[in-house]
Every structure is written in C-alpha cells, then in structure tokens.
C-alpha cells in the first residue's frame, strides 16, 4: 500500500469516530462486499488471510479489493483534510 492508503487505514482505525467512519464509507459509495472487507479490517482487525478465509476468496483478491477501497477513501480524505 502506498503512503496515502496507509494514512487512510490508520485514520479509520485510530482516529475516526463511528459517525465519521460511516460517513466516509457512504461517501465512498462502497459496494456491500467492499463495506464488508473494510469493516473486517477496521472493526475486527482481521488479517488478509483471515478475511480471505472468511469470504472464500484468494489473498490476492482481498489485497486488490482493499487497495481499491483505500484508494477511494484516500481521495475523499484528501478533499476533507
């Protein structure tokens, strides 16, 4: 992940309030699958391997989808902050 995505992930996990977290997800227009993945990362603190097992998809797919999600969120955060 690049620096902006790492920053977005850190903000979501450590700084965002519940309201901010939900607002960012809504503004990013995430698909239900994308919402599920980001919730597992942020709220459950699951690893890529754990998510891939839970959602029955490859590690590569989870990594790709996570990057897509964080790219969307990073763009939104860059406009707000």
C-alpha positions in Angstrom: 0.0 0.0 0.0 1.2 3.5 -0.7 1.6 6.2 1.9 -1.8 7.8 1.4 -3.6 4.4 1.8 -1.6 3.7 4.9 -2.6 7.0 6.3 -6.2 6.4 5.4 -6.2 3.0 7.1 -4.6 4.5 10.2 -7.1 7.3 10.4 -10.0 4.8 10.0 -8.6 2.5 12.7 -7.4 5.0 15.3 -8.9 8.5 14.8 -12.2 8.3 13.1 -15.3 8.5 15.2 -18.1 6.0 14.4 -20.0 8.7 12.7 -17.0 9.8 10.6 -16.3 6.2 9.7 -19.8 5.6 8.5 -19.9 8.9 6.6 -16.7 8.1 4.8 -18.0 4.7 3.8 -21.2 6.2 2.5 -19.4 9.0 0.6 -17.0 6.4 -1.0 -20.1 4.6 -2.3 -18.6 1.2 -1.4 -20.3 -2.0 -2.6 -21.6 -4.3 0.1 -18.5 -6.5 -0.4 -16.2 -3.6 -0.1 -18.0 -2.5 3.1 -17.7 -6.0 4.5 -13.9 -6.0 3.8 -13.2 -2.6 5.3 -15.3 -3.5 8.4 -13.3 -6.7 8.9 -10.1 -4.7 8.6 -11.0 -1.7 10.7 -13.5 -3.1 13.2 -12.4 -6.7 13.6 -8.7 -6.1 12.9 -8.5 -9.2 10.7 -5.5 -10.0 8.5 -5.7 -10.5 4.7 -5.5 -14.3 5.3 -8.3 -14.3 7.8 -10.5 -12.2 5.5 -9.8 -14.4 2.5 -10.8 -17.4 4.5 -14.0 -15.8 5.9 -15.1 -14.5 2.5 -13.9 -17.6 0.5 -11.6 -15.6 -1.9 -7.9 -15.5 -2.5 -5.4 -13.4 -0.6 -4.6 -11.6 -3.9 -8.3 -10.7 -4.4 -8.6 -9.3 -0.8 -5.4 -7.3 -1.3 -6.6 -5.9 -4.6 -10.1 -5.0 -3.2 -8.5 -3.5 -0.1 -6.3 -1.2 -2.3 -9.4 -0.2 -4.3 -11.3 0.7 -1.1 -8.4 2.6 0.4 -7.8 4.5 -2.8 -11.4 5.7 -2.7 -11.2 6.6 0.9 -7.8 8.4 0.5 -9.2 10.6 -2.3 -12.1 11.6 0.0 -9.9 12.3 2.9 -7.6 14.4 0.8 -10.5 16.6 -0.1 -11.6 17.0 3.6 -8.3 17.5 5.3 
